[in-house]
Amino acid sequence: MRKKIIICIGVTILIFFISFSFNSASDGNNSMGFPFAFYSYSGGRKYPEPENRHSFIVLALIIDILIVFGSTFAITSFIRRKKNK
């Protein structure tokens, strides 16, 4: 069980790092999250200047974690059942 949880945490972190887009250096936006973006940064020059360039959505983060962690947990459980047969 401990091994399965470690795998799920690792896959979740890996997917979040893979989904990170870093485009603010070229007048773009940064965003992170899969399948929903829970963090975004509006880079580049904007007129009028926005009050806040950062956006963090807690609900999207929770949903992302539940989807990725849950699907990884289900897949590892399925593979383990197949191996035990």
N, C-alpha and C positions, 0 to 999 in steps of 0.2 A: 504494500500500500504506500509506503514512504517513497519507494522508487517511482511509482506512478505519479505522485504529487510533485516530485522534483522534476520529472519529465514535463508535466503540464506547466509548471512555472517557467521552466526554460523555454518551452515552445511559445508561451505567451509573451515573454520578454523579447524573444527573437522576432516574432511577428510584429511587435510594436516598433522595434528598431528598423526592420525592413520597410515598414510602412511610413517611416519618417521621410518627409520631403523637405529638402533644404534649398529653397529658391530665393530667399530674401536678399542674398548678395547681388542678384541680378534683377532687382526691382520686382521680385515675386513675393510669395508667401511661404511660410513654413507651416507644416501641419503634421500631426501624428494621430494615428488611430486606425484600426481596421476592425470592422467594416465602417464604423462611424468615426469621424474626426473629433477627438475630444480636446485637442490642443491646436491652436492656430496663432500665428504671428503674422500681422500684416506689415510686410517690409516695403521698401521703396519710398518714393516721394508721393505724398498724397496731398491734395488740396481740396477742401480744407483739411488741415492736420487732424486725424482722429484723436479723440480724448484718450482712448486706450487701444494699443496695438495688440495686446495679448488677449486671448480668449481661451478659457478652460471650462469645459462642460463636464461636471461630475457625473451626471446621469449617463452620458455617452461613454465615459470611462468604465462605469460599472457594467453597462450592457456589453461593451467590448470584452471586458474580462470574463463575464459570464459566458459569452458566446465562444470565445477562443479556448478558455479553460475547460468549459463543458464539453466542447466537441473533441478536444484532445483527450480528455478523460474518457469519453465514450469510445474513441478509437483505440486507446491503449487497453481498455477493458475488453473490447471485441477481439483484439489481437491476442490477449492473454487467454481468453476462452478458447480461441481456435488452437493455440499451442497446447492447451491442457487436454484436448480431445484426442 
